[in-house]
Every structure is written in structure tokens, then in C-alpha cells.
Amino acid sequence: MKVCKFGGSSLADAAQVNKVIDIVLADPARRIVVVSAPGKRHSGDTKVTDLLIALAETALKGDNTDREFGEVAERYASMADALKLGDGIVKLIEDDLRGRLAQAKSLAPEEFMDLMKAAGEDNNSKLLAAAFEARGRKARYASPKDTGMVLKGSFGDATLDAESYARLSRAFSN
């Protein structure tokens, strides 16, 4: 079994997502795909992680987040539209973002910022799984929590707990 990791520029738009799928499908041993948040589509663009940071900062100030939320949601929506994934995946991503935003006042600022930054990779994983399915390939999204990943350390500087590796292995052994 091979694990593939793709960075943000490799997943910046629908055309790049299709290239990633082609790469993965070219080798049947490639069974696990780890993704970054969508990166820049061109030199003047903003990567999704930076959009999420701006969204989190606005939420932490208690200001209206509609503009920043819209920018993040639109990036995923444009990819989903170009990949012909339907509105379901967009609603799933928007609901996830709203759920994270609702925690702005209940979490410490560092914890909230990490939660928001993680939305980029997490939601791109959901989108990629849907894109594989749309191409007729069996795929499933696996959240870090569902796979047994546990972090240790402080927010903004956490690392994977050593026992997580065994749990990850078990989660993907079937």
C-alpha cells in the first residue's frame, strides 16, 4: 500500500484535482491520499489557508464574517462545479465551516485558529473523495479523529502522538 501526499498547488483547481486523480489511479498500490488545502491558482491568487486565517481573524474580532466566509466557500464551490460534484459537497463544506466558526468564542484563540486552518485540508479531503466517486472509483473521506490520530504539544506547534501510527495502520489495513 502506498500513501500519496499532494500539496496545495497540486490541488488548486479542478484541473489539478483531475491530474491528482489520474496519478493515483495510475498505480493500484496508491490507496491513501493525503491532501493540503487548495493553493494558489495563479501568482496573484490567495491560497485557501490564507483565506481561512483571514476568516478566523475576523471571527475572533467579533466582526461580520460573510465576506471572508464567501471567499472560502466560493473556492470550494467553483471546484465542485467544475468537477460536476453537485451541491451536496458544497453544503457539507459550508456546514463544516459554519460549525467551526460557531466555536470562535468558546475556544482559546490559538485553538480556534488551528481549528480553522485545519478546515482547508479537511474539506479538501472531502472534495477529493467526492471527485474520485464522481469518476466511478470507490473512495472515502477519513477524518483524523476517525483514524485515531492524536496530537500532542501546544496549539500551533503540535505533533502526532507516537501511538497514532499504530492506530492509523489499523484504520487503513482493511
Backbone hydrogen bonds in HBPLUS format (Angstrom, degrees):
<---DONOR---> <-ACCEPTOR-->    atom                        ^
c    i                          cat <-CA-CA->   ^        H-A-AA   ^      H-
h    n   atom  resd res      DA  || num        DHA   H-A  angle D-A-AA Bond
n    s   type  num  typ     dist DA aas  dist angle  dist       angle   num
A0002-LYS N   A0029-ALA O   2.64 MM  27  5.48 157.6  1.69 153.0 146.2     1
A0031-ARG N   A0002-LYS O   3.07 MM  29  5.90 148.8  2.17 146.2 151.7     2
A0032-ILE N   A0002-LYS O   3.32 MM  30  6.56 166.9  2.34 158.1 157.4     3
A0004-CYS N   A0032-ILE O   2.79 MM  28  6.19 165.3  1.81 160.3 164.0     4
A0034-VAL N   A0004-CYS O   2.72 MM  30  6.05 167.8  1.74 165.9 170.2     5
A0006-PHE N   A0034-VAL O   2.92 MM  28  6.39 156.4  1.97 161.6 168.4     6
A0036-SER N   A0006-PHE O   3.01 MM  30  6.33 129.7  2.27 160.8 172.4     7
A0010-SER N   A0007-GLY O   3.11 MM   3  5.46 131.4  2.35 106.4 119.3     8
A0011-LEU N   A0008-GLY O   3.02 MM   3  5.17 154.1  2.08 104.2 112.6     9
A0039-GLY N   A0008-GLY O   2.80 MM  31  3.93 147.2  1.90 115.1 103.9    10
A0017-VAL N   A0013-ASP O   2.97 MM   4  6.28 155.3  2.03 151.9 159.8    11
A0018-ASN N   A0014-ALA O   2.92 MM   4  6.20 158.4  1.97 151.9 156.8    12
A0019-LYS N   A0015-ALA O   3.11 MM   4  6.43 147.0  2.23 140.3 149.1    13
A0020-VAL N   A0016-GLN O   2.96 MM   4  6.30 155.6  2.03 150.9 157.2    14
A0021-ILE N   A0017-VAL O   2.95 MM   4  6.27 161.2  1.98 154.1 158.9    15
A0022-ASP N   A0018-ASN O   2.99 MM   4  6.21 159.4  2.03 145.9 151.4    16
A0023-ILE N   A0019-LYS O   2.93 MM   4  6.21 156.5  1.99 150.2 156.5    17
A0024-VAL N   A0020-VAL O   2.94 MM   4  6.22 165.3  1.96 156.9 160.2    18
A0025-LEU N   A0021-ILE O   2.88 MM   4  6.04 166.9  1.90 156.1 159.9    19
A0026-ALA N   A0022-ASP O   3.04 MM   4  6.08 128.0  2.32 139.6 151.5    20
A0026-ALA N   A0023-ILE O   3.30 MM   3  5.27 139.9  2.47  95.1 106.1    21
A0027-ASP N   A0024-VAL O   3.37 MM   3  6.05 167.8  2.39 116.6 120.0    22
A0030-ARG N   A0027-ASP O   2.88 MM   3  5.63 162.8  1.91 126.2 131.7    23
A0048-VAL N   A0038-PRO O   2.98 MM  10  5.56 161.3  2.01 159.3 165.5    24
A0045-ASP N   A0042-HIS O   3.05 MM   3  5.38 165.6  2.07 119.9 123.5    25
A0050-ASP N   A0047-LYS O   3.06 MM   3  5.53 121.5  2.41 108.7 121.7    26
A0051-LEU N   A0047-LYS O   3.16 MM   4  6.56 150.0  2.25 145.6 154.8    27
A0051-LEU N   A0048-VAL O   3.04 MM   3  4.88 114.7  2.48  92.3 108.8    28
A0052-LEU N   A0048-VAL O   2.83 MM   4  6.10 153.2  1.90 155.3 162.7    29
A0053-ILE N   A0049-THR O   2.95 MM   4  6.23 149.5  2.04 146.1 154.5    30
A0054-ALA N   A0050-ASP O   3.07 MM   4  6.28 160.5  2.11 144.7 149.3    31
A0055-LEU N   A0051-LEU O   2.96 MM   4  6.20 152.3  2.03 142.6 150.7    32
A0056-ALA N   A0052-LEU O   2.86 MM   4  6.08 160.8  1.89 148.9 153.6    33
A0057-GLU N   A0053-ILE O   2.87 MM   4  6.08 161.9  1.90 152.7 157.7    34
A0058-THR N   A0054-ALA O   3.04 MM   4  6.17 157.9  2.09 145.5 151.1    35
A0059-ALA N   A0055-LEU O   2.99 MM   4  6.23 158.5  2.04 148.4 154.5    36
A0060-LEU N   A0056-ALA O   2.84 MM   4  6.07 158.3  1.88 153.0 159.0    37
A0061-LYS N   A0057-GLU O   3.13 MM   4  6.34 138.9  2.30 139.5 149.4    38
A0063-ASP N   A0058-THR O   3.13 MM   5  5.51 147.2  2.24 166.9 158.7    39
A0062-GLY N   A0059-ALA O   2.93 MM   3  5.03 144.8  2.06 100.8 112.1    40
A0069-PHE N   A0065-THR O   2.79 MM   4  5.79 166.8  1.81 167.9 172.5    41
A0070-GLY N   A0066-ASP O   2.89 MM   4  5.93 159.2  1.93 145.9 151.8    42
A0071-GLU N   A0067-ARG O   3.05 MM   4  6.38 148.2  2.15 146.9 155.2    43
A0072-VAL N   A0068-GLU O   3.20 MM   4  6.52 161.4  2.24 150.6 154.2    44
A0073-ALA N   A0069-PHE O   2.87 MM   4  6.07 177.0  1.87 162.5 163.6    45
A0074-GLU N   A0070-GLY O   2.83 MM   4  5.79 154.7  1.89 142.9 150.0    46
A0075-ARG N   A0071-GLU O   3.26 MM   4  6.44 149.6  2.36 139.1 145.5    47
A0076-TYR N   A0072-VAL O   3.39 MM   4  6.81 163.1  2.42 155.9 158.2    48
A0077-ALA N   A0073-ALA O   2.84 MM   4  6.02 158.9  1.88 150.9 158.2    49
A0078-SER N   A0074-GLU O   2.82 MM   4  5.87 160.1  1.86 150.3 154.0    50
A0079-MET N   A0075-ARG O   3.25 MM   4  6.44 153.9  2.32 140.9 147.7    51
A0080-ALA N   A0076-TYR O   2.86 MM   4  6.09 165.9  1.88 154.4 158.6    52
A0081-ASP N   A0077-ALA O   2.86 MM   4  5.98 156.6  1.91 147.6 154.0    53
A0082-ALA N   A0078-SER O   3.06 MM   4  6.17 165.4  2.08 142.6 146.5    54
A0083-LEU N   A0079-MET O   2.92 MM   4  6.09 143.7  2.06 146.9 157.5    55
A0085-LEU N   A0080-ALA O   2.91 MM   5  5.13 171.0  1.92 150.7 153.3    56
A0084-LYS N   A0081-ASP O   3.01 MM   3  4.92 154.2  2.08 101.0 109.1    57
A0091-LYS N   A0087-ASP O   2.92 MM   4  6.18 161.9  1.95 160.0 164.6    58
A0092-LEU N   A0088-GLY O   2.97 MM   4  6.19 157.5  2.03 146.2 152.7    59
A0093-ILE N   A0089-ILE O   3.02 MM   4  6.23 158.4  2.06 146.3 151.2    60
A0094-GLU N   A0090-VAL O   2.85 MM   4  6.08 166.0  1.87 154.2 158.5    61
A0095-ASP N   A0091-LYS O   2.82 MM   4  5.93 162.4  1.85 152.4 157.3    62
A0096-ASP N   A0092-LEU O   3.01 MM   4  6.19 151.8  2.09 140.8 148.7    63
A0097-LEU N   A0093-ILE O   2.95 MM   4  6.25 162.5  1.98 153.6 157.7    64
A0098-ARG N   A0094-GLU O   2.92 MM   4  6.18 159.0  1.97 151.0 156.7    65
A0099-GLY N   A0095-ASP O   2.92 MM   4  6.10 156.6  1.97 146.6 153.1    66
A0100-ARG N   A0096-ASP O   2.98 MM   4  6.27 152.1  2.06 149.4 157.0    67
A0101-LEU N   A0097-LEU O   2.87 MM   4  6.11 162.8  1.90 151.2 156.2    68
A0102-ALA N   A0098-ARG O   2.96 MM   4  6.15 145.5  2.08 145.4 154.0    69
A0103-GLN N   A0100-ARG O   2.99 MM   3  5.51 158.8  2.04 113.3 120.3    70
A0104-ALA N   A0101-LEU O   3.08 MM   3  5.50 164.5  2.11 122.0 122.0    71
A0106-SER N   A0103-GLN O   3.17 MM   3  5.20 133.3  2.40  98.6 111.5    72
A0107-LEU N   A0103-GLN O   3.21 MM   4  6.10 135.9  2.41 158.5 161.1    73
A0111-GLU N   A0108-ALA O   3.02 MM   3  5.25 116.3  2.44 105.6 121.3    74
A0112-PHE N   A0108-ALA O   2.89 MM   4  6.13 164.3  1.91 164.7 169.9    75
A0113-MET N   A0109-PRO O   2.92 MM   4  6.06 159.3  1.96 147.2 152.9    76
A0114-ASP N   A0110-GLU O   3.07 MM   4  6.27 160.6  2.11 143.8 148.6    77
A0115-LEU N   A0111-GLU O   2.94 MM   4  6.18 156.6  1.99 147.8 154.7    78
A0116-MET N   A0112-PHE O   2.93 MM   4  6.20 156.1  1.98 152.0 157.9    79
A0117-LYS N   A0113-MET O   2.88 MM   4  6.12 164.8  1.91 155.0 159.3    80
A0118-ALA N   A0114-ASP O   2.97 MM   4  6.07 159.5  2.01 149.0 154.3    81
A0119-ALA N   A0116-MET O   3.06 MM   3  5.23 143.8  2.20 101.5 112.3    82
A0120-GLY N   A0117-LYS O   3.20 MM   3  5.99 158.1  2.25 119.6 123.9    83
A0122-ASP N   A0118-ALA O   3.01 MM   4  6.11 170.9  2.02 160.8 162.6    84
A0123-ASN N   A0119-ALA O   2.92 MM   4  5.69 164.8  1.94 137.8 142.8    85
A0124-ASN N   A0120-GLY O   3.09 MM   4  6.07 145.3  2.22 135.1 145.1    86
A0125-SER N   A0121-GLU O   2.89 MM   4  6.08 143.9  2.03 147.2 156.4    87
A0126-LYS N   A0122-ASP O   3.25 MM   4  6.64 149.3  2.35 140.9 148.4    88
A0127-LEU N   A0123-ASN O   3.01 MM   4  6.26 159.0  2.05 144.5 149.9    89
A0128-LEU N   A0124-ASN O   2.87 MM   4  6.03 160.2  1.91 147.1 152.3    90
A0129-ALA N   A0125-SER O   2.98 MM   4  6.16 160.8  2.02 147.3 152.3    91
A0130-ALA N   A0126-LYS O   3.05 MM   4  6.29 158.5  2.09 146.7 152.6    92
A0131-ALA N   A0127-LEU O   2.90 MM   4  6.18 145.7  2.02 144.4 154.7    93
A0132-PHE N   A0128-LEU O   2.94 MM   4  6.26 154.6  2.00 153.3 158.9    94
A0133-GLU N   A0129-ALA O   3.05 MM   4  6.31 164.1  2.07 149.1 153.4    95
A0134-ALA N   A0130-ALA O   2.87 MM   4  6.09 152.6  1.94 145.1 152.9    96
A0135-ARG N   A0131-ALA O   3.14 MM   4  6.35 131.9  2.38 136.1 147.6    97
A0135-ARG N   A0132-PHE O   3.03 MM   3  5.14 134.0  2.25  98.4 111.5    98
A0137-ARG N   A0132-PHE O   2.99 MM   5  5.26 161.5  2.02 144.3 140.8    99
A0136-GLY N   A0133-GLU O   2.86 MM   3  5.02 154.4  1.92 112.6 115.1   100
A0147-THR N   A0143-SER O   3.15 MM   4  6.42 138.2  2.33 149.8 161.2   101
A0147-THR N   A0144-PRO O   3.24 MM   3  5.24 133.3  2.47  95.0 107.4   102
A0149-MET N   A0144-PRO O   3.05 MM   5  5.32 154.6  2.11 161.3 154.6   103
A0148-GLY N   A0145-LYS O   3.16 MM   3  5.33 159.5  2.20 105.7 112.1   104
A0161-ASP N   A0150-VAL O   2.78 MM  11  5.58 172.1  1.78 165.4 164.1   105
A0152-LYS N   A0159-THR O   2.80 MM   7  5.52 157.7  1.85 159.4 167.2   106
A0159-THR N   A0152-LYS O   2.88 MM   7  5.52 160.6  1.92 160.0 165.4   107
A0157-ASP N   A0154-SER O   2.93 MM   3  5.41 155.5  2.00 134.6 137.9   108
A0164-SER N   A0161-ASP O   2.91 MM   3  5.46 153.0  1.99 117.7 126.4   109
A0165-TYR N   A0162-ALA O   3.37 MM   3  6.09 154.0  2.45 115.4 119.7   110
A0167-ARG N   A0163-GLU O   3.42 MM   4  6.77 160.7  2.46 146.2 151.4   111
A0168-LEU N   A0164-SER O   2.77 MM   4  5.99 158.1  1.82 155.5 161.7   112
A0169-SER N   A0165-TYR O   3.00 MM   4  6.18 157.6  2.05 144.7 150.6   113
A0170-ARG N   A0166-ALA O   3.04 MM   4  6.33 158.9  2.09 147.5 152.5   114
A0171-ALA N   A0167-ARG O   2.92 MM   4  6.12 153.4  1.99 147.2 155.0   115
A0172-PHE N   A0168-LEU O   3.19 MM   4  6.42 141.2  2.35 147.1 155.4   116
A0173-SER N   A0170-ARG O   3.40 MM   3  5.16 168.8  2.41 100.6 103.8   117
